[in-house]
Amino acid sequence: MDYENTYEREIDLKELMFAVLRKWRPILAAAVVLALLLGGFKAVSAQRSLNSAGDEDDSYAAALEEYEQKLEICNREIDNLTSDIVNQQKYVEDSILMNTSPYDVWEAKAELFVETDKSGDSEYGTDNLTATVMRAYQSALTSGELLSEIGADMGMEERYLQELITVTIGLDDYYRLDDLMTVQNRDNGFTIRNQKDNHYIMQDNLLTIQVRHKDEEEARKLLTQLLDGMELFQDRIRSGIALHTVKEISNSVSSKVDLSLADQQSGERDRLNRLNASLEEKKKELEDIKSPEAQANPVSSGIKYGVIGGVLGAFMAVFFVCIGFVMSDKVYSAKELKYRFKIKILGRLPLAGGKAGRIDKWLNGLEGRASGDNEDEEYGLISANICNYMEGARSLLVIGSAAEPHIDEAVSQLSSRLPGIKVMTGGNLLKDARGLKKLPECDGVILIEQCGKSLYSDVEQEIEKASDLQKLVVGCIVFE
């Protein structure tokens, strides 16, 4: 009968894990040794560096001070940028002007002519008094006193109200003589004289109030309140500066395209983007600020590198254990023998009479290996299995590559438990010629293998030699 083995080995991760755990002693030893070596070396190096530091302490103190200053400045800049971004974001979202379409702006506009009384004498002259009065009105119309009152009435913050209002002194470029003469005819009795080359007329006497808004009625209402507010300031200016008269030339509300507003809105949004970009740059700059390295403490350095060395040592030991498990040909478990050679496992017995330590016993229990608590019962089960599988054989040859005392013990136990069956010992069939001579005389073969000692290649040769002589391989007893 020819024996053929077509088994392809697959690595069982569970077996690999337990193979690593069972090597906990050498792994622990490697971790301790490398931890002591690396930690001790680093501690000695740090102590030598500390002893030879000299003036380095002063340079470290200076570097530390510079680092703290940079850190403080950078944090302050980040806080300022963050605050500005919040304010700018709120402004862009809440401002009426920023949310007004530049292609549909309602403009309410009033033009007022202010004439100073010339009957009184003044050391500054009439022209200077007129200019002073005009600037007083300009200041009053944009003052917080008036804007806060109007803002409270219209439910608007003063900062958003102020940017809607423009108060200018003098004529705009589009006022020509013909236009002014038309105004003269409208305003009965109001005279405008040409004072400058028949082109522009009395520029310093014209006060223009301009309101921009996205709503027509709101623009008109705001302009009305400004004009009412101007009347409240007239008595103050008359008594405090000079007597004068104020006449309204025009008052209009119209929709227009304001490209300057489009530029202003774009500029404010660009400012918000630049602030955000600057904040990101400052955060990156803060991350790049590195603290100066202080002189290492020998004890802390030793502990730190000791831990690193321990982890590295354990990792290296585990790596070599895994390599050894994959490359090794030694028998690891009864399960692997069963699937590799398709033989029956008659029973599993513990090694070393159950004298394993607590950790090893715990690992044996987790993996499901044989324990030394029920050895007699296990031999009884082995004997029963042999009787079931021997197929009428009257003589059995016990062979294998386990340690000789294990083979002798198995022969002794089986001989006493199998009356009427001749049980012979053949030892290591591959090394002892006596076993080969007894092989033709027996009816069946029982293998005795030992985990960690027997080789899969030896087991294959033993099965092959028995099959060549057409001997029944009853099964295998495994010492784990």
Residue pairs with C-beta under 8 A, 6 or more apart in sequence:
1 467
1 468
1 470
2 467
2 468
3 463
3 464
3 467
3 468
5 340
5 341
5 460
7 339
7 340
7 341
9 340
11 326
12 336
15 325
15 332
15 333
15 336
16 322
16 325
18 363
18 366
18 367
19 321
19 322
19 325
19 332
20 27
20 318
20 321
20 322
20 325
21 363
22 360
22 363
23 317
23 321
24 359
26 317
26 321
27 314
27 317
27 318
27 321
28 314
29 317
30 313
30 314
30 316
30 317
31 309
31 310
31 311
31 313
31 314
31 317
32 310
32 313
33 313
34 309
34 310
34 312
34 313
34 316
35 306
35 307
35 309
35 310
35 313
36 306
36 309
37 309
38 305
38 306
38 308
38 309
38 312
39 302
39 303
39 304
39 305
39 306
39 307
39 309
40 302
40 306
41 305
42 301
42 302
42 304
42 305
42 306
43 298
43 299
43 301
43 302
43 305
44 298
45 301
46 295
46 296
46 297
46 298
46 301
46 302
47 298
49 295
49 296
50 295
50 296
50 298
53 295
56 295
57 295
60 292
60 294
60 295
63 292
64 291
64 292
64 294
67 289
67 290
67 291
67 292
70 289
71 286
71 289
74 282
74 285
74 286
74 289
75 286
77 282
78 279
78 282
78 283
78 286
81 275
81 278
81 279
81 282
82 279
84 275
85 272
85 275
85 276
85 279
88 268
88 271
88 272
88 275
89 272
91 98
91 159
91 268
92 98
92 268
92 269
92 272
93 99
94 157
94 160
95 160
95 163
96 156
96 160
96 164
96 213
96 214
97 160
97 163
97 164
97 212
97 261
97 264
97 265
98 265
98 268
99 214
100 212
100 213
100 214
100 261
101 214
102 257
102 258
102 259
102 261
102 262
102 265
103 257
103 262
104 214
104 255
104 257
105 212
105 213
105 214
105 255
105 256
105 257
105 258
105 261
106 212
106 213
106 214
106 215
106 216
106 218
106 219
106 253
106 254
106 255
107 210
107 211
107 212
107 219
107 253
107 254
107 255
107 256
107 258
108 210
108 211
108 213
108 219
108 220
108 222
108 223
108 252
108 253
109 208
109 209
109 210
109 211
109 223
109 250
109 251
109 252
109 253
109 254
110 208
110 209
110 223
110 226
110 227
110 248
110 250
110 251
110 252
111 206
111 207
111 208
111 209
111 248
111 249
111 250
111 251
112 206
112 207
112 208
112 209
112 230
112 246
112 247
112 248
112 249
113 190
113 192
113 205
113 206
113 207
113 246
113 247
113 248
113 249
114 130
114 133
114 134
114 137
114 205
114 206
114 207
114 244
114 245
114 246
115 130
115 205
115 244
115 245
115 247
116 126
116 129
116 130
116 133
116 242
116 243
116 244
117 242
117 243
117 244
117 245
118 126
120 242
120 243
122 128
122 129
122 242
124 132
127 204
129 241
129 242
130 204
130 205
130 244
131 169
131 204
132 241
132 242
133 237
133 241
133 242
133 244
134 169
134 204
134 205
134 207
135 169
136 233
136 237
136 240
136 241
137 167
137 207
137 230
137 233
137 237
138 167
138 168
138 169
138 207
140 146
140 229
140 230
140 233
140 236
140 237
141 165
141 167
141 209
141 226
141 229
141 230
142 162
142 165
142 167
144 158
146 226
146 229
146 232
146 233
147 158
147 161
147 162
147 165
148 158
149 229
150 156
150 161
150 222
150 225
150 226
150 229
151 157
151 158
151 161
153 225
154 161
154 218
154 221
154 222
154 225
161 222
164 211
164 212
164 213
164 222
165 209
165 210
165 211
165 222
165 226
166 208
166 209
166 210
166 211
166 212
167 207
167 208
167 209
167 210
168 207
168 208
168 210
169 203
169 204
169 206
169 207
169 208
170 203
170 204
170 206
171 200
171 201
171 203
171 206
172 208
175 200
175 201
175 206
176 199
177 194
177 198
177 199
177 201
180 192
180 201
181 192
183 190
183 192
183 249
183 250
184 190
184 191
184 192
187 247
187 249
190 247
190 249
192 201
192 202
193 201
193 202
194 201
195 201
195 202
196 203
206 249
207 246
209 223
209 226
209 227
209 230
211 219
211 222
211 223
211 226
212 219
212 258
212 261
213 219
213 222
216 253
216 255
219 253
220 253
223 251
223 253
227 248
230 246
234 246
237 244
238 244
325 332
329 455
329 456
329 457
330 451
330 452
330 453
330 454
330 455
330 456
331 337
331 449
331 450
331 451
331 452
331 453
331 454
331 455
331 456
331 459
331 478
332 451
332 452
333 369
333 451
333 478
333 480
334 345
334 348
334 451
334 476
334 478
334 480
336 456
337 343
337 345
337 449
337 456
337 459
337 476
337 478
338 344
338 345
340 456
341 459
341 460
341 463
343 447
343 463
343 473
343 475
343 476
344 385
344 389
344 474
344 475
344 476
345 475
345 476
345 478
346 382
346 385
346 386
346 389
346 446
346 474
346 475
346 476
346 477
347 378
347 379
347 381
347 382
347 385
347 477
347 478
348 369
348 370
348 378
348 477
348 478
348 479
348 480
349 370
349 375
349 378
349 379
349 406
349 410
349 477
349 478
349 479
349 480
350 356
350 364
350 369
350 370
350 371
350 372
350 375
350 479
350 480
351 450
351 451
351 479
351 480
353 372
354 371
354 372
354 373
354 375
355 372
356 364
356 372
361 371
364 370
364 371
364 480
365 371
369 480
370 378
370 480
379 413
379 414
379 417
380 417
382 413
382 414
382 477
383 413
383 414
383 417
383 418
385 475
386 396
386 414
386 418
386 446
386 474
386 475
387 418
389 474
389 475
390 396
390 421
390 443
390 444
390 472
390 474
391 444
391 472
392 443
393 421
393 442
393 443
393 444
393 472
393 474
394 420
394 421
394 422
394 443
395 421
395 422
395 423
395 424
395 441
395 442
395 443
395 444
396 414
396 418
396 421
396 422
396 423
396 424
396 442
396 443
396 444
396 445
396 446
396 474
397 424
397 425
397 426
397 435
397 438
397 439
397 441
397 442
397 444
397 445
397 446
397 471
398 407
398 410
398 411
398 414
398 423
398 424
398 425
398 426
398 445
398 446
398 448
399 407
399 426
399 427
399 428
399 429
399 435
399 439
399 445
399 446
399 447
399 448
399 462
400 407
400 428
400 429
400 447
400 448
400 449
400 450
400 454
400 459
400 462
400 476
400 477
401 428
401 430
401 449
401 450
401 453
401 454
401 455
401 458
401 459
401 462
402 448
402 449
402 450
402 453
402 454
402 479
403 450
403 453
403 479
404 427
404 428
406 448
406 450
406 479
407 425
407 427
407 448
408 425
410 446
410 448
410 477
411 423
411 424
411 425
414 423
414 446
415 423
424 438
424 441
424 442
426 432
426 434
426 435
426 436
426 438
426 439
427 434
427 435
428 435
429 435
429 436
429 439
429 461
429 462
429 465
430 458
430 461
430 462
436 465
439 445
439 465
439 466
439 469
439 471
440 469
442 471
443 471
443 472
444 471
444 472
444 473
444 474
445 462
445 466
445 471
445 472
445 473
445 474
446 474
446 475
446 476
446 477
447 459
447 462
447 463
447 473
447 475
447 476
447 477
448 476
448 477
448 479
449 459
449 476
449 477
449 478
449 479
450 478
450 479
451 478
451 479
451 480
459 476
463 473
466 472
466 473
467 473
